[in-house]
């Protein structure tokens, strides 16, 4: 098996009712009860267990509506290229959502915020002397492309902050109206921590510092900004407190509420967001909705570390690898396998060695699938297969995988069970040089290959895509083989096309081929024709030959037409040219 270094880290809505998913809401816990104690939701028990950061232990996953999970995630602040730490978080939660949807039949309604106005965006816009919106849209588009390259399923909706500022203003007004925020003379608005008593601190210990420094107009050091007054030359919007822009935390509360109202099943993000970001989200959302429990489950992913570093991968530390650069060396399949080999909530070390382990695991699975298909088609001869143990192993694997994934999405155990199935399958596929007449057992291997493919598809790994990528990476080697093969064929063909000497010099008759060499010429033609359907196109031009590797019969036809080649006949041999 493999080893991977893993670090385990310690009602009624005020004013306008937002939302486009009213049918999946419930009033449930909007009772105004104080305190930090988590309340088990009422609703529909999925039978799954998840590690809930609110309780710091596994809890039964209970959804407000049967078969539907509302899910909100914090998206990127779009001021630069996304890096591998971001990719790790988004791929891990994509895997969890795929498991819920494809394996357990739960429809996930996923909304994600795009922070497209921020100090970092403003700073970069000044450095590059362009509008902040240009910076934001450029890197938003870049982020979406890179997520697609990693086969992350897009959320149902991306919500941009700049397109929802009036809603954010309204949300802040609601918090002030409920007595949990205050405006200053300078035009800032702060959340009043003391107004919620002991309800603040659900994620205390996940972080280690307050977001902001001391300000003279704040009532308490812990109070955090909801609305900040604008500075000269900064983007700003009108509000009851003067021109300004939203604080960071209020964006998520408002936009999650605009989608899901006063109740949310699942909230996800990196562990670094737990405090103070998610802490503040909870405080202001429950203050606005007058709820004691706004989100029932918080799922946090562990940090990605460069091997040997205790620091997380981040732009501020300049120890990151961009997704774009990573994809020059590795594939989406390989990165997903890397993510599967560690618990989503654990910190994990990234290195070429750990990626090598992921590649090895993928190669083992692909090798078994290739051999099993060869056996099924009769191209691989093996001794008699012991079917009963394989059918039993397949049933055990299915049970083990379901059990592991229902227990806080334990992809490590699920993958271990899958690799064990591959191991036992390989033990039966021992090739022999001559068939021994034993009965064949292709059905059990068909079932195993089908199950492995379906399970990897749940994880977002496409075996066919891997095979195509492998063919592309080996393209240079393939060309070398075809070049040498064509050169040898050309020499044999030239020998076969040689004419016998004419005993009558000056005769107008064509010299004849050597009869004993005609079979060689036929063999050359047969080789050319056999290679054409495989995408290797050899074209005989007189005594010389050219070749190319093409993708399809139709592409070869178009290329011949574009080149204006005359493929009707071979002037020297009198044979018709087969173009495939």
CORPESUL-V797919 format. One record per residue. N is the residue number from 1. RES is the residue in one letter. PSI is psi in whole degrees, 0 to 359 (* if undefined). Layout:
# CORPESUL-V797919
n = <N/N>
res = <RES/RES>
psi = <PSI/PSI>
This chain:
# CORPESUL-V797919
n = <1/2/3/4/5/6/7/8/9/10/11/12/13/14/15/16/17/18/19/20/21/22/23/24/25/26/27/28/29/30/31/32/33/34/35/36/37/38/39/40/41/42/43/44/45/46/47/48/49/50/51/52/53/54/55/56/57/58/59/60/61/62/63/64/65/66/67/68/69/70/71/72/73/74/75/76/77/78/79/80/81/82/83/84/85/86/87/88/89/90/91/92/93/94/95/96/97/98/99/100/101/102/103/104/105/106/107/108/109/110/111/112/113/114/115/116/117/118/119/120/121/122/123/124/125/126/127/128/129/130/131/132/133/134/135/136/137/138/139/140/141/142/143/144/145/146/147/148/149/150/151/152/153/154/155/156/157/158/159/160/161/162/163/164/165/166/167/168/169/170/171/172/173/174/175/176/177/178/179/180/181/182/183/184/185/186/187/188/189/190/191/192/193/194/195/196/197/198/199/200/201/202/203/204/205/206/207/208/209/210/211/212/213/214/215/216/217/218/219/220/221/222/223/224/225/226/227/228/229/230/231/232/233/234/235/236/237/238/239/240/241/242/243/244/245/246/247/248/249/250/251/252/253/254/255/256/257/258/259/260/261/262/263/264/265/266/267/268/269/270/271/272/273/274/275/276/277/278/279/280/281/282/283/284/285/286/287/288/289/290/291/292/293/294/295/296/297/298/299/300/301/302/303/304/305/306/307/308/309/310/311/312/313/314/315/316/317/318/319/320/321/322/323/324/325/326/327/328/329/330/331/332/333/334/335/336/337/338/339/340/341/342/343/344/345/346/347/348/349/350/351/352/353/354/355/356/357/358/359/360/361/362/363/364/365/366/367/368/369/370/371/372/373/374/375/376/377/378/379/380/381/382/383/384/385/386/387/388/389/390/391/392/393/394/395/396/397/398/399/400/401/402/403/404/405/406/407/408/409/410/411/412/413/414/415/416/417/418/419/420/421/422/423/424/425/426/427/428/429/430/431/432/433/434/435/436/437/438/439/440/441/442/443/444/445/446/447/448/449/450/451/452/453/454/455/456/457/458/459/460/461/462/463/464/465/466/467/468/469/470/471/472/473/474/475/476/477/478/479/480/481/482/483/484/485/486/487/488/489/490/491/492/493/494/495/496/497/498/499/500/501/502/503/504/505/506/507/508/509/510/511/512/513/514/515/516/517/518/519/520/521/522/523/524/525/526/527/528/529/530/531/532/533/534/535/536/537/538/539/540/541/542/543/544/545/546/547/548/549/550/551/552/553/554/555/556/557/558/559/560/561/562/563/564/565/566/567/568/569/570/571/572/573/574/575/576/577/578/579/580>
res = <X/X/X/X/X/X/X/X/X/X/X/X/X/X/X/X/X/X/X/X/X/X/X/X/X/X/X/X/X/X/X/X/X/X/X/X/X/X/X/X/X/X/X/X/X/X/X/X/X/X/X/X/X/X/X/X/X/X/X/X/X/X/X/X/X/X/X/X/X/X/X/X/X/X/X/X/X/X/X/X/X/X/X/X/X/X/X/X/X/X/X/X/X/X/X/X/X/X/X/X/X/X/X/X/X/X/X/X/X/X/X/X/X/X/X/X/X/X/X/X/X/X/X/X/X/X/X/X/X/X/X/X/X/X/X/X/X/X/X/X/X/X/X/X/X/X/X/X/X/X/X/X/X/X/X/X/X/X/X/X/X/X/X/X/X/X/X/X/X/X/X/X/X/X/X/X/X/X/X/X/X/X/X/X/X/X/X/X/X/X/X/X/X/X/X/X/X/X/X/X/X/X/X/X/X/X/X/X/X/X/X/X/X/X/X/X/X/X/X/X/X/X/X/X/X/X/X/X/X/X/X/X/X/X/X/X/X/X/X/X/X/X/X/X/X/X/X/X/X/X/X/X/X/X/X/X/X/X/X/X/X/X/X/X/X/X/X/X/X/X/X/X/X/X/X/X/X/X/X/X/X/X/X/X/X/X/X/X/X/X/X/X/X/X/X/X/X/X/X/X/X/X/X/X/X/X/X/X/X/X/X/X/X/X/X/X/X/X/X/X/X/X/X/X/X/X/X/X/X/X/X/X/X/X/X/X/X/X/X/X/X/X/X/X/X/X/X/X/X/X/X/X/X/X/X/X/X/X/X/X/X/X/X/X/X/X/X/X/X/X/X/X/X/X/X/X/X/X/X/X/X/X/X/X/X/X/X/X/X/X/X/X/X/X/X/X/X/X/X/X/X/X/X/X/X/X/X/X/X/X/X/X/X/X/X/X/X/X/X/X/X/X/X/X/X/X/X/X/X/X/X/X/X/X/X/X/X/X/X/X/X/X/X/X/X/X/X/X/X/X/X/X/X/X/X/X/X/X/X/X/X/X/X/X/X/X/X/X/X/X/X/X/X/X/X/X/X/X/X/X/X/X/X/X/X/X/X/X/X/X/X/X/X/X/X/X/X/X/X/X/X/X/X/X/X/X/X/X/X/X/X/X/X/X/X/X/X/X/X/X/X/X/X/X/X/X/X/X/X/X/X/X/X/X/X/X/X/X/X/X/X/X/X/X/X/X/X/X/X/X/X/X/X/X/X/X/X/X/X/X/X/X/X/X/X/X/X/X/X/X/X/X/X/X/X/X/X/X/X/X>
psi = <193/166/136/128/119/135/125/114/135/*/226/133/134/131/223/136/117/165/152/5/49/330/343/12/164/152/324/261/17/65/352/13/135/170/172/359/130/138/128/125/156/152/223/117/122/345/359/155/138/148/115/117/340/331/350/36/170/138/155/133/109/125/149/323/134/128/7/130/122/132/125/138/147/124/190/157/114/83/356/175/143/147/181/333/318/314/320/315/311/324/319/314/333/319/317/317/322/320/313/316/307/332/323/4/28/126/121/120/105/126/143/137/144/113/101/16/128/161/318/324/317/317/316/325/325/320/324/359/46/168/141/326/330/315/312/313/324/312/338/312/320/316/314/320/318/326/319/323/335/6/37/124/126/149/167/327/138/131/116/139/315/338/0/21/317/322/321/317/314/319/317/319/322/320/318/315/325/2/24/12/161/149/148/168/334/351/10/157/130/148/137/98/319/338/343/7/232/9/348/137/21/328/17/132/338/336/181/12/155/152/323/156/175/133/143/335/7/142/330/145/324/346/139/156/137/324/130/137/151/150/164/138/16/150/141/161/157/146/167/344/10/175/140/200/162/153/170/310/322/335/310/318/314/312/327/320/326/337/317/359/220/6/138/132/303/136/132/161/174/154/334/345/351/313/127/355/304/328/314/325/312/314/311/329/316/330/321/312/354/44/153/344/99/307/132/328/130/124/125/133/149/164/155/127/143/140/127/356/139/350/146/158/123/158/323/329/354/37/36/162/125/153/322/315/321/319/351/338/321/168/167/320/316/321/322/320/320/316/325/335/5/151/141/332/359/146/149/145/131/134/169/328/317/326/327/323/320/318/319/317/315/317/322/316/314/321/317/315/318/313/320/320/323/321/316/323/355/5/342/120/130/160/172/131/137/96/315/313/327/318/319/318/321/316/319/321/315/316/317/319/314/317/316/316/335/345/79/39/51/85/335/310/322/317/323/320/321/318/328/322/317/317/313/328/318/325/334/342/67/110/148/155/327/139/141/8/4/151/146/159/63/334/316/324/326/318/319/313/319/317/317/315/317/320/317/326/323/322/355/16/126/106/321/319/321/318/320/320/322/322/322/317/334/7/321/318/319/318/322/319/314/322/314/322/316/322/316/316/321/321/318/319/320/320/319/332/354/142/150/149/140/120/346/92/141/358/147/354/145/141/146/156/157/120/323/347/352/319/326/320/319/322/322/317/320/319/316/314/324/328/335/313/341/1/7/110/112/129/120/123/96/229/353/162/147/166/161/155/120/169/329/165/320/322/321/321/316/320/320/319/318/324/347/35/143/105/23/332/164/114/324/315/345/11/152/136/124/116/2/*>
